[in-house]
């Protein structure tokens, strides 16, 4: 990548810190050189134009984010004329489900998303920040200190990125509420006790921390998925009360606390919709939010409409309208699929984000961000999702996102990596997103294989073919660096292949009482898969330690070690069966006789790895 040069006296002052900070990772220099950057501020909202001449790049931009994005086109050698749709275009990174990204790696991420045209970032921190005078808050969780958050905030600001705190002040607090020290503020295992004075002393401390840590006066205070709100200790002491009242009363108190501290809160909107229907489904079209509830929603609180699931443009349009009927202009929280995935899932992301962005553009929504969740252990190689963020940025700036050659050039300019390689690795999901469970499936119990054979007969052979294609396709990218470890992706696919082969061989050999085949499985196939698991555990640790604080790694190492132990147990039981010490292998005698309608493949580690 050739260097580009800029002259401070000829460059708008609002871009100086952005250019200086991007120079930490890109060849952007002050002074004279071969390719000069010429910036011109546009008065037309969203405008971005890049024209390339022999020794100059001419950039017309409407916002600092567009100017930073322009540099990607310059490095990629591409001219462009496009228009951004959103005043706020950001990401939300989950830092609460095991993985807490290192500060230095997060800075690299901030540079990358700035180059893509993003101007906002949230760090989703349930308890992963060090709250003063709260000994258990963030204990052994890799929590960010005040100094670390201030450092991140300062760096983001220099890049023109607003760092908005994203916390929880009602539910999703099971990691802190498990400690006896928080018994007095505990309603249920994950929900705070509403109306309890100590609850508001704690949440006030939370708000004080983030008010000091970040320069933004906006704060996301969460409050989503509190399904059992008021049904634990609250009900024990006060009796039943309609959830709407409890929720609005708590939000009113939090909104006042925020106002007193000069903060402007937003919350996830799902509970208003969930409580309006008997199934607690966020997206039930029959849901009814009573008028008295609508009127009681605090005026100072904004609503975030989150939706990572729908592939229907019309649904997004309808739900945006329903939010507006609540008297709120919503922020949109879409999602690039990283949760319960070992690698970024391009197929699911493209199917859901494309109609979402189109609906938001058509409905003239001003604020849009992409959530990057880590449910079930954050075992995704999160750097892989930078490919998804690159693709989504194309949509946000008015493009179709279908030009793969252009994406390859842009992604290489931002990360040095290959977009095409990421698309190959994304096929680890095999377009169904369920075979991530395969790595956790107990090799004797085979619960995942039993369920998928009922729900999707014949799918296993298709998955196997796809995984073979992934391993083959990634070979030429093994040395490509910058975003995502393709050798690690290949290790994931290889273990899945080994799991499939042992399941098929063991099922067949045991059913036919083929002692020769069983002996070969115990002495050859299982040791080979154990080696593959160890290799995967090594590559997983490598990418984890490069990107994240060490806390949370233990969860995954326990899972890998458990799989290895169970494979060794499988080998031992086969040998005992062959020696006559076991009359049968009890786990292999079990048969699942469920109907397809009873099978739900989407699951976390506990379902398939544990009995």
N, C-alpha and C positions, 0 to 999 in steps of 0.2 A: 504494500500500500504506500503510494507516494505521499510526501508531506504536502500540506496546504498551509498558506500563510495569511495573516491578517494584520492590518495596521490599526492600532488602538485609536489613533486620531481620526480615522476615517470610518470607524465601526461604531454603530449605536451603543451607547453606554450600557444599556440593558443586557447586551450580549457578552460583555467582557468577562464576567465571572463564569458564564457558561462555557465559553471557549477556553478559558484558562483551566477549568476543572476537567473538561473533556480531554484536555491534553495529557491528563494522567494515564489515559489508555489509548489515545489515538495520536497520530502524527500531525498535530495542529500547532503551529508555531507563530510567534510574533515576528514581524519584520518582513523582509523581502525574500522572495523565493520563486520557484518555477510556476506555481499555481496560486494566484492571489484570490482571496475571498472578498467579494464586494456585496455588502448587505444594504437593502433598501426596505424601509418600513412601509407596509401597505395599509391603507385605510379600509380595505374590504375584508370583512370577517372571514377567517378561515383560510385566507389566500396563502398558497405556497407555489412559487415558481422558481425553477432552477434552469439556467441556461449556461452552457459550457462553451468557452472560447479556447483558443490555443494556450493562453497563459493566464486565463481568468475564469472564475466562476461567478456568475451574477445571480444573486438570490433576492427574491422579493418575498417578504414574509409578513404575516399579520400578527403573529404571536411569537414569543421566545421559543415555545415548544416547536413551532413550525420551522423556525430558523435552525434549531438543533437537528431536526429531522432532515433538513436540507443537506446537511453535511454527509449523511448517509448516501444520498444520491450523488453527491460530488465524488466521494470515495468509490462509489460503484460505477462511476463514469456514465451516469444516466441523466438525461434532461427530463423535467417533469413539470406539469401544471395540474394542481389538485386543490381541493378545498376541504378543510377539516370541518366536522359537523358539531363537535362538542366543546363547550367552554372548559369543562373538566373532563380529562381523559386519563384514567389512571389504572392502577393495579391494587389488589389487596393480597398480601403474602401471609399465609398461615404460619405463625411462629409458635403454635401452641400444641401441636399434635406430634411431639417428639423433637422435630427439627427446629432449631433456633439458629438462623443464619449468622455466620461470623460478620462482624462489622466490615472488615475489608472486602469480603466477598459481596456483601450487600452494596458497598460502594460501586463495585464493578457492575452489579445489576442496575443501579441507578444510572450509571453512565450509558448502559445498553438501552434502557427504556427511554432515556432522554433522546438518544439517537433515533429512536423509532417515533418520537413525537408525543410521548406521554408527559403529562405535567402534574400528576398526583400519585402518591403512594400511601398505602395504609399497611401497618404491621399489625396483624391480628394477634393480640396478646391477651389471653385469658388471665393467666397468673405469671406469665414469663417476663415480669419486670420486678425489680427489687423495691418493694414498697417500704418506706421507712417505718420502723417500729412494728413491723409485721414479720416475725422471724420465719414463718413457714411460707410466706408469699414468694413463690419462685424457687423455693428450696430444692436443690438438686434437679432443677428444671432448665438450667442454662439461661436464667433470667438476665435481661438487659439491665444494666445499671443506669442511673440518671445520666452519668457522664457519657455512656455509650449512646443513649438516645439523643442527647444534645449533639454529639459528634455526627450522628446520622442525619439529624435535622439540619445541621449547618451545611453538610455536604449536599443534601437534597436541594436546599435553598439556592446554593451556588449554581445548581444545574437548572434552576427554574422549576423545581418540583416541590409541590406542597406536601409535606408529611403530615397526614391526618391520623391522630391516635384512633385505634379501633380496638375497643375493649369489651368486657361484659360486666353488666351491673345488675343482673337478675339471674339468668340461667347460664348453662355451660360452665359452671364453676366447680365441677366435681373434683378437680385436681386439688383445689384448696379446701373444699368442704369436707374432704376425707379426714382432715386433721381435727383432733379433738378441740384445738384452740378456737375453732369456728363453730362450735356447737350452738352458741347463742344466736347466730345469724343464719342458721340452717333450717329451711323449710323441708326440702327433700334432699336427695343425694346430690343434686346439681343446682338447686334453685335457692336463692336467698330468701330470708323471711321478711316479707313485706310488713310495714308498720312498726318494725322493731327498731328502736333508737340506735342500737349498735350497728345495724345494717347501714344506716345512713352516715354513721361515723366512719365506717369502712369505705363506703363508696365516695364519701367526701375526700378521704385520703387518696383514693384512686384518681379523682379529678384534679386534686392539687398536684399530684406527681406529673400528670400529663400537661397540665397548664404551664408548669415550669419547664418541662422538658422540650416542648414544641412551640414554635412561634405561631403556628396556625391556631386560630380561635375556634375552629370547627373540631368536633369530636364525635366519633361513632361510639355509642354506649351499648350497642348490641340488643339484648332483650328478646332474642329469637328462640323458637322451639322450647318454650317453657311449658311443655305439655301438662306437667303435674303441678302447675302453679296453684298454691293455696290448698293442696290436697295432702300435705304432710303435717308438720308441726303446727302450721297455720290453722288447719281444720281442727286439729286436736284441741287447740286452745280457744279458738274463736268460732268454730262451727263453719258450715258451708257458706260461701259467698260467691256470687257469679264472677267468673274469671275476668270479664270485661272491667268490672269495677276495681278489682284488685290491681289489674294491669295499669289502667289509666291513673289510679291513685299513686302507684309507684312511679310511673312516668312523670306525673306532675311534680312529685317531690324531687326527682332527678333533674327535671328541667329547671326548677327553681334553683337548685344547687349550682347547675351550670351557669345560669344567668348571674347569680351572685359572684361567680368566679370569672365572668366575662367570656364564657364559652357558649357555643351554639351547637346543641346536640342533634344527632340523627340516630334513628334506630332501624333495625330490620322490621319490615312491615307485616311479616307472616302471621303473627298472633291475632291481629284484628280479623284476618280472613279465616284463620283456623277456628277461632271461637264462634264463628258464625255458621258452622255446620256440624252435624253430629259426628262426622268421621275425623274431624280436626285436619282436614286436607286443605293445604294452602291454596290449591288451584281448583277447588270445587266451584263450578259455575253457579251452583244453587245456593252458595253461601249468602247470608244476609247479615249485614252489620247494622244493628239498630241505630235509629236517628239519635237517641240520647247518648250512645257511645261515640258516634261521630262528633257530636258537639263537645264532648268531654275530652277529646284528644287535644293535648296542650298545643297552643298555637306556636310555641317556640321550638317544637320538635319536628325535624324533617323525617320523611319516610324513605327507606331504601327498598325498592322492589327487587328482590333477588329471584333469579330464574335461570337455571342451568340445564333445563330438561326439555323444554318444548321445541319442537321443530316446525311449529305452525305460526306463521307470521301473524295471522288474525288473532291468535290467543294473546300474543304480546301487546297488540294494539288494544284489545279489550281490557287487559289488566292495567295498562297505563291509564286508560280512561277511568277505570274503577278507583285507582289511586287519586286521580284528580277529583273524583266525586267525594272523596274524603276531605277535600279542601286543601290538598297538598300537591305540589309539583315534585314528583318522585325523582330520586337518583336511581339509575339502573345499575344493578350488580349482576353482570353476566358471569360466565365461568369458562376458563380454559382447563380442560379435564386433566388434573394431576392426582386427584384423590382416588384411593383404592386402585391405583395404577402404578406399575413399575417404571413407566415411561410416559411422557406426554401423549395423550390420545387425540390425534388429529381428526380422526373420523367423527368421534362424538362431538368434539369442539366445533368443527365446521358445520355439522348438521344443526346445532343449536344456536351458535353465535351469529351465523349469517342472517337468519330471519329476525333475530333480536336486534342487531344493529340497524337493519333496514327499517324495522318498526320504529326504533328510537329516532332515526333520522327523519322519517316521514311524519312522526308525531312531534318533531322539533323539541325533543328532550335535550336539556343542556348539559347533563352530567352523566357520564358512563364510566364504569370501571369493571375490570376483569378480576374475578376472585380466583385464587390459586390455593385450593384447600389441600390439607394433608391428612384427612381422615384415615384412621386405622394404622397410624404409625409413620406417616410421611416418608414412605419408602421409595417414592418416586425420585428419580434423579432430576431435581427441580431445574437444573440448567437446561434440560431438554425442552421445557415449556417456553424458553425464549423464542423458539421457532414459532410457537403458537402466538406469542405476543407480536411477533413480526407480521404474521398473517393478519391478525386482528387490526393492527395499525393500518394496514392497507384498506380495510373496510371503513375504518373510522375516518380516513382521509379521502373517501369517495371513490375508491377503486373496487374492482370485483374480487380481487384476491385470487384470480385464476391463472395469472401469468407466472408459471413456475420458473422460467428463466430469469425473470425480473426478481422474483423472491430469492432465488439462489444468489444473485449478485448483491441484493440488499442485505441478506442475512450474513453473507461472508464479510461485507463491509462493516457490519456491526460487531460480529462475534469471531470472525475468522473460521467459522465452522461451515458445514454443508447442510443446506435446507433439504436437499434430496435424501441425504443420509438419515436425517431426522424422520422423514416420511417413511423410510424403510423400517426404521426402528419402531415407529408408531404402530406398525402392524403386529407387534407383540400382543396387542389387545385382540387381534384377529377379528376386528369389527364388532365384537360382542361385549367386550369389556368385562367378561366374567372369568376368563381363564387365569386372571391373577391369583384366584383361589387355589390354583393347581400347585403353586409352590408351598402352600400351607397344608394341603390335603394330607391327612395321615396315611402313610403308605400301606398300612394294614386295614384301616377302616374304609378308605377310599370313598368318603361321603360325597365329595365333589363329583367324582366320576359317576357315582350312582345317580346323582341328581341330574347331571347334564345329559346322561343317556336317556333319562325319562323325558326331560323337558325338550331336548333338542337331539333326537336320534341321528346318528351319523356325523354329528358335529366334530367329534374328536378327530376323525381322520382328516377333516378339512383344516382343523387347527394345526395338526401336525404338518401338513403340507405348507401352511403359511409360515410356521416357525422355521422350517427348513429353509424357506426362501429368505427369511430375515437373516439367518446365520450366514447364508451364502452371499446375500447382498451387502452385508456389512464388512466383509473381509477387506475390501479395498479402502475402507474408511478407518481402519484400526489406528492409524497414526494421526488422524484429523483431530485437532484440539480446538478449544475455545468455548464450546458450550455443549455439555453432554459427553459422557464417556461411552463411545460406541463398542469398545471391548467389553465393558460392563453390560451393555444392552445384549450383546451376543451371549454373554454368560447366562443372563436371565433366560433367553430363548433356549439355550442348550440344556439347562436344568429342566425346563418345561418338557422338552423333548424326551429327556431321560425318564421323567415322571410318567409320561404317556406310555413309553415302551415297557417300563416295568409293570405298570398296571395291566396292560394288555397281555403281556407274557405270563404274569402271575395268575391272572384270572383264568386264562386258558389252561395253563399247566395244572393248577389246583383242581379245576373242574374235571380234568381228564386223569388226575392222579399220575401225571407224567413225572416220575421221580428224576429222570435225567435232566429234564428242563428245569425242574425246581432246584436241583443242585447247581445248575449253571447260573440261575438267577441269584442264588445265595452267595455263590463264590466269585461270580464275575460281574453281573449286571449291577448289583447293589453296591459293591465297592467302587465301581466306576461312577455311579451317581453320587456317592459320598464325596468322591474327589471333586466332582462338578459343583456340589454344594459348597465345599471348602473354597474352591476357586471363586465362586460367586460371593461368598462371605468376605473374601479378601478384596475383591473389586468394589463391593459395597462399602466396606470400611474406608477404602481409599477415597472414593468420591465424597463420602460423608465427612471425613476429617478435613478434606480440602474446603468444603463449603460451609459446614456447620460447627457449632460448639459440640464437644463430645457427649454432652448429656442427651439421652434418648437413644444413643447407639446401642446401649445395653439391651433395650427392648428387642431390637432386631437381632442382635447376637444370640440372645436367648432363643429366639424363633429359629434361627439357622441351626443352632446346637440341638434344639429339640427335634428338628427334622432329621438330623444326622443320627441322633440317638434312636429315633423310631425306625429308621432304615436298618440300623444295626440290630434292633429288636426283631424286625421282620426277618432278617437273615438268620438270626438265632432260632426263631420259632420254626422256620422252614427246616433247619437242620434237626431240631428236636422232633419234628414231624417225620422226617425221613428216617431218623434213628429209632422211631417207635416210642419215644418218650411222650409224645403227644398223639392222641388218637385223631385229632383234627386241629385245625387252626380256627378258633371260634370266630374271630373277626371276619374271616373269609367265608364263613358259613352264613353270615347275616345277609339278608336280602331286603332291599327297600321296595315296598309294594305301594308306593304313592302314585297318585294320578298326576298327569302333567299340570293340572290346575293348582295342585297343592305345592308345587315346587317353586321356590323363589331363590334364584341363583345369586342375586346380589347380596353379598355377605362380607363380614369382617373375619379376621384371623380366628377368633374364638369358635366360630361355627364349624369349621372344617378341621382345625388342628386339635381341638379338645373334645372330649366326650361329654 
